[in-house]
């Protein structure tokens, strides 16, 4: 509510203190006006001068000052628990027996007649104009976290620098086009295969450390998080029952690790169609207009006040989040309900939301997490929960905590020279920041002969080039790519071969045309000489044969088997 | 880590040629791995049990090999590689064969190894008695067979049993060549190879393989070994032409006289203190299916058997060699790779690799010529295109191979290399005859009598015949020291050795710029290009620079 609206809603002698414009004027030390209009005008003038608000704040007794601080620090979301806790701290007793009151009403009930704080809550709430002033005056909420010692019965997942697993995931999907379930997750069989090939640590939502025991991919915490991030950043896409490489893959995979993490994180943050609630069993947003990206930005702000490089207890973080901005998600997502329809509170919603959020960050290498197991409050089944976490240096970089990484984001980033083209037509792609991008490009059409931690090798062959042509990659494009990114000069024989292939690639084509047919060549010649006809005729079909439409594929294969490129231009 | 070497989990090694530490790394890894391919930028090596056992036999430990890998690696050496290298190298020396007054005996390093051998039906069949602890008496006649059986168990034996008494023969190396009078001595690497083989006459030496590239003087290393051993010697080689070449070389560079050297071939059956024969005649079976010429091995008390081009050693000779373990044995080859993958038999029966010199280092030092390979693509004449288009695959290849426009290019190349000694090599006799007639050059084909061939070779050597047209008979072991240009007008992609041998004809060092040129004439956009592609790949992987030219690119 804006200040003007609040003031206009107040009465000169309202029933409650915070509805009483006369009392507000008194609290502000403004001369009591005779009309409501004058009172509003006087108060607007009062609020316009920030020093008046500051003076009012400085003159508050300690209890009220603490309440104002807590309210501002929480983003105007102080709750009754906090009000009562502060009242108890200051020995203030609530004499009123009113129930179902707002936290601010509760606060005024505690005040027992004092009205100084009324200045900050005209019509029972702190208007944005006052909040903006107060934010500058009140001390920020201190994020204080105790030292955390990991316990042996918990599972630690440390993933600093493992964003490349997501690049590997994209390559895997590119190679296998695995089937996906309705929620875009690859099938469990593929997820297990990929996780085994990649060799990272994961655990089930049940807390089991062997992901083979997961009922589905969604239950594999890190794997499913990687898939969510890859989908959100368009690194991969899922459609018609299978996953494939996404339109943004080339760009993302060409980025250095820290930049890749940043890009994926930002893409996730902006993904309007993804809901963290889909990762929490039984929850859904009541509103169809839930703004998930906004909630993520608020969560990011909360997290950016945490220290990096050391483990902090999730419980303490959660308490901090509650104090700092307990409405961070609810404000944008709206009410969240359980399957059977009742609205859930912080424990079931925001706390779980933060767990999902940290799991995603962990998958990205932005956070390391320590997981323990407990029995679920609802089902009694075993469930994993985050006991503690720490922001990694790349996490700090992305969240802007550590002052940024030496590598700066660059929209026009291009792969660096990262491979060698040998005269024997082998392409060796060495481990480097650009490896994933080059691998992705070559794997679209070339045969991979070696894949090792340190190197991938491909063979440039006729068959590979034919595949490239089929998928719309011209031989000229390949030649340009090789010349541009090869660390060593392109061998002359390879370059010559590419020129030859390029020359030969357009010579045979199967294409759809309309023909005018004549019984014999004389008749055709006669038609050609007819007035007004010659202009309408295209090239006379020379070396061409009619083929059955069903034989196109067979014909193309047969021609290519004989060492000639054949383009399908249908 | 910023070395030139990438160690892969599958035991292959990739070595970056342009790296400043390339040469050091190459020389070190060459001792325990074998080169697979060496194209321009990155060379591929592979560590195999044999390459590691060869290294172990040369005294390289697992720590030494792994130390070299780690010193030159760009990334961390995979753990599985470390484990495997250790396991393999430690197997070498787990079994030893020795001799005492009672005869030969085998010693295993532990009970487990002895149990393993004893449990093997084949290996234990050569025992004379049950094992006593870690020691067992073995039948000396089957020393080679036992070593083969042990190889099958992945237990390479160290053979310290030594050699029997042989008929002595004084063989000296001349200080100057008898034919030309030019000074003669072993080059440093040749002397080193001889010394490593002979090992000062100790029992652990005297058997093994020397790997030298074509043109590096393997025959001369053989002669050096003969001088050291100074005993009657049997030399086995690949063809009658090679037999005569050996004889000519021995007469030219050693103190041996004609009466001491015998040729044992299909044409002549001389058995003298030094006898040169072919694998072919030794493998020959008579009507009863017996190897009638195996008796050659027993005709004299040979002190040394030299296996020239040991990678060509045929199976029957392997069998015979298994029974010749008390003779000194020297294998000479340009490559340990065998088409039949029987490298382990070479290791067990001839011996481990004693020395290998990379051809690149010899080229750098000028000991072999720098070869430039070019493929020239020649369009098919327009009037032949329809015939080509309507032919089947086989005929297409033939039409393309015999493209008449190649003649024009041959003439251009002859003009370009007018002072050169030029070999024109081809597959089709009719084509070669036409070329020979057009150029008025002599031609050597399989049907030409050996004597006439020798005359033509001599004339070519003297420079009286600058251009010689040859069919594939010239592929093996002819020595044409002054050939500096080879023009291949037609050919099939045969075995890997055949291609290497063909190029080998021009690799011997040249006076002046020490360059040799290998041209392959190929019909453009034809099936011949596919075969040329295979050849291109092979030569590139051998490390030769290879360029593709159009006719217009030839500058005269």
Interface residues (C-beta under 8 A of the other chain):
Chain A: X420 X421 X422 X423 X424 X425 X426 X428 X430 X431 X450 X452 X453 X454 X455 X488 X491 X492 X493 X496 X497 X500 X504 X563
Chain B: X6 X7 X8 X9 X10 X12 X14 X18 X37 X39 X40 X41 X42 X74 X75 X78 X375 X525 X527 X530 X536 X537 X540 X541 X545 X546 X547 X548
